[in-house]
Each structure stands twice: as structure tokens, then as C-alpha cells.
Amino acid sequence: MKLLVCCLLGITCCVLANVDKVERIMKLTEVLKELRQLNKSVEHNGVMLNTPTLDIEECCFLSALECFQKMVPRLNAKLKKLQRKVIRNLRPLTFRGVDSCSREERENKVCQGCDSYPMKDSREFVQQLESLLQQGMNRLV
């Protein structure tokens, strides 16, 4: 009887762990879809934005994401409601668990500041953000 209960408990834990992973993948997919829709409404007219590169150091994924989140309001988008939604969905809390670093490792890591990233035009900014989100999804899979 005890063995059966332990087995059921183990199976339940595995299922719950996978549900969390699936939910994160679905959320990333949703954010990517919203970003692509937003990109269609952006007037790419030479606006330059600090753009994190894709060679982000270990434990700096969330820091780069925060930089993107800070820069998205500067996009000249026609769909302001969608723009606000993308900003809200880029919160680091949405992406917890995407990197393999512990909270302590992230706190002790000195990541590049947003102002130190190179300035890129809005089109390249959105492409880099999309690529970073794809990387995040690949880390979960």
C-alpha cells in the first residue's frame, strides 16, 4: 500500500512539473504571437533603441529581457493596447525558469546594463527580441 502511494505521489509530481513547463511554453508562444502582431503595427522610421545581443552571458537572460521591456514603449506602434500587453507579458516573472541559474546566482552576476547595449533600429530591435524569446523557448524544450 505504501509503495502504491509513493508511486502515485511520484507520478503526480512529474505530471505537475511538466504542466508548469507546458504553461511556460504556451505563454512564450503567446508573447511571440503578440510581438509579431505588434511588429506589423510599428512604423519603422529610424527609431534607435538599445538592443541586447543574442550572446547573452549565463544568468543574464532576465536582465536582457528587462532591457527589451524598457525599450518596447519607445516603438512607434499604432496598436497601443497591444503594445502595453506585450510590455506586461515581458515581465521577468513570466519567464522564471527559462534560465538554469538560481536566484542567488542571478543576484551575484553582474550583467550588462541596458544603456551599454548597442543602438539598433526598431526593425532589428524587434527581430532580436523575437530571437531572444525563441532562445527562451528552446531552453524550456
Secondary structure, DSSP 8 states (H G I E B T S, - for coil): -HHHHHHHHHHHHHHHHHHHHHHHHHHHHHHHHHHHHHHHHB--SS-EEE---S---TT-HHHHHHHHHHHGGGS-BS-HHHHHHHHHHT-GGGGTTSSS--HHHHHH-----GGGS-EEEHHHHHHHHHHHHHHHHHHH-
